[in-house]
């Protein structure tokens, strides 16, 4: 089984960091989907939102909106959530996948 992500929306705002610098179009909220796919191609999904606080990001470490990659945003999502939250999302994906793969054969009559 494998996990994958899709970023649906990025919410931005001009934010001030702790040094007083303005971070233009800083990402403050991400709407995302996480998927679990089994070896047969069955897929379950989980919709989530992550709020981000760029105030501790220095101007040197700030990545401009135009230079963002999906991999970077996914790393922010993963870093923003506790291991317990991540485990809970993964359990929900597994439960949903089990519901999908339950066979429902036609009645024999």
C-alpha positions in Angstrom: 0.0 0.0 0.0 1.2 3.5 -0.7 0.3 7.0 0.5 0.1 10.1 -1.8 -1.0 13.7 -1.5 -2.7 16.3 -3.5 -2.7 20.0 -2.6 -6.1 21.5 -3.3 -5.7 25.1 -2.2 -3.2 27.5 -0.7 -4.5 30.5 1.3 -2.0 33.3 1.4 -1.6 36.6 3.2 1.2 39.2 3.6 2.5 38.3 7.1 5.1 39.9 9.3 7.7 37.6 10.8 9.2 38.0 14.3 12.0 40.2 12.8 9.4 42.7 11.5 10.0 41.7 7.9 7.0 41.3 5.6 6.6 37.9 4.0 4.7 38.5 0.8 2.0 36.0 -0.1 3.0 33.7 2.8 1.0 30.5 2.9 -1.2 30.5 6.0 -3.6 27.6 5.3 -3.5 24.5 3.1 -6.4 22.4 2.0 -5.3 18.9 1.0 -6.2 15.3 0.3 -4.2 12.3 1.4 -4.7 9.0 -0.4 -4.0 5.4 0.4 -3.8 3.0 -2.5 -3.6 -0.7 -2.3 -1.9 -3.2 -4.7 -5.2 -3.6 -6.6 -5.6 0.1 -7.2 -8.3 0.7 -4.7 -8.0 4.1 -3.2 -9.3 5.9 -0.1 -9.0 9.6 0.6 -8.9 12.0 3.6 -9.6 15.7 3.2 -7.7 17.9 5.6 -6.8 21.5 6.4 -3.6 22.7 7.9 -3.0 26.2 9.3 0.5 27.5 9.1 2.2 30.3 11.1 5.0 31.9 9.1 5.9 34.4 11.9 9.0 32.4 13.0 10.3 32.1 9.4 13.3 34.4 8.6 13.4 36.3 5.4 16.4 34.1 4.3 14.4 30.9 4.8 11.2 32.2 3.3 10.2 30.6 0.0 8.3 32.9 -2.3 4.9 31.7 -3.5 6.1 31.5 -7.1 9.0 29.1 -6.0 6.9 26.7 -4.0 6.7 23.0 -4.9 4.1 20.5 -3.9 6.8 18.5 -2.1 7.7 21.6 0.0 4.1 22.2 1.0 3.6 18.5 1.9 6.6 18.7 4.1 5.1 21.7 5.9 1.8 19.8 6.4 3.7 16.8 7.8 5.8 19.0 10.2 2.7 20.9 11.4 0.9 17.8 12.7 1.7 15.5 15.6 2.5 11.9 15.1 -0.8 11.0 16.8 -2.7 13.2 14.2 -0.9 11.5 11.4 -1.5 8.0 12.8 -5.2 8.9 13.1 -5.4 10.0 9.5 -3.7 6.9 8.3 -6.0 4.7 10.4 -9.0 6.5 8.9 -7.6 5.8 5.4 -7.1 2.2 6.2 -10.7 1.8 7.6 -12.1 3.5 4.5 -10.1 1.3 2.2 -11.4 -1.8 4.0 -14.9 -0.7 3.3 -14.1 -0.2 -0.4 -12.6 -3.7 -0.9 -15.3 -5.7 0.8 -16.9 -7.8 -1.8 -20.6 -7.4 -2.6 -21.3 -10.2 -5.0 -24.6 -10.4 -6.8 -27.2 -12.6 -5.2 -27.0 -16.2 -6.4 -30.7 -16.3 -7.3 
